[in-house]
Amino acid sequence: MIRLAAVLLALLLPAAAIAQESIVAGLSQNRVSITADFDGSEILIYGAVKRDAPAPGGAPLHVIVTVEGPSTPLIVRRKERQFGIWINRDSVEIDRAPSFYAVATTGFLNDILSETENLRHQITIPRAIRAVGAVDQAADAPEFIEALLRIRTEEDRYRLAERTVHFTESTLFRADVILPANLTEGPYRVRIFLTREGKVVDHIERRINVRKEGLERWLTTLSREQPLIYGFLSLFIAVAAGWGASSAFRLIRR
């Protein structure tokens, strides 16, 4: 019995040591307002590792930070050139894709996160995209998903920034995430993961509320609640702008 108790204690001690490490974190702001002159925003994510006992030896501790915008379904289409014009051919429907997704880490992602933990928590950008029936829609469905990743990366909407999280003595950390100007309105999910030897030790989640303010907010509400009035207003503005440009051009020619 004594030998059995010793074996059980040896097995439980590492797990207990890992469980004693937890995250205490905060955000520089939890609300972003999109106004007429909005050109992006920078979010400071900071925190510390709380321990009830000295840090265990062995592999170092790492931090992974993700910022995820609202997810929406979408259709990815492939264009082909036929008879001198480009037309849409095959398409794949994506069940869910984040409008924005940024990942910042203390180390190289492949070194600090196992594939099992990535699958469980859906941390990397490809794992954040859900396309369950894509294979049934096209034989080369992975190429459509790769195209989506490439396009949104070029638009700076998907971003991987390895080794950009500053970690001081495995205790204090901070990450600066820049939100682009073309933000989608809605709740943004911020997740922070502690990993050791590729396994997630602890994780925490925070929210950032992004919404339009001022004239942008009024126009968005009008387009959703009064689409007919919004359409007439848009037409009036277009006619007025065209008439103003035409009058200005006639004055210049004189």
HELIX and SHEET records of a PDB file:
HELIX    1   1 ILE A    2  ALA A   19  1                                  18    
HELIX    2   2 LEU A  109  ILE A  112  1                                   4    
HELIX    3   3 GLU A  115  HIS A  121  1                                   7    
HELIX    4   4 ILE A  125  ALA A  128  1                                   4    
HELIX    5   5 ALA A  134  GLN A  137  1                                   4    
HELIX    6   6 ALA A  141  GLU A  154  1                                  14    
HELIX    7   7 LEU A  215  GLU A  225  1                                  11    
HELIX    8   8 PRO A  227  ARG A  253  1                                  27    
SHEET    1   A 4 GLU A  21  LEU A  27  0                                        
SHEET    2   A 4 SER A  41  ARG A  51 -1                                        
SHEET    3   A 4 LEU A 172  LEU A 179 -1                                        
SHEET    4   A 4 HIS A 166  THR A 168 -1                                        
SHEET    1   B 6 ARG A  31  ILE A  34  0                                        
SHEET    2   B 6 LYS A 199  LYS A 212  1                                        
SHEET    3   B 6 GLY A 186  ARG A 196 -1                                        
SHEET    4   B 6 LEU A  61  GLU A  68 -1                                        
SHEET    5   B 6 TYR A 101  THR A 105 -1                                        
SHEET    6   B 6 TYR A 158  ALA A 161  1                                        
SHEET    1   C 2 SER A  71  GLN A  82  0                                        
SHEET    2   C 2 ILE A  85  PRO A  98 -1                                        
END                                                                             
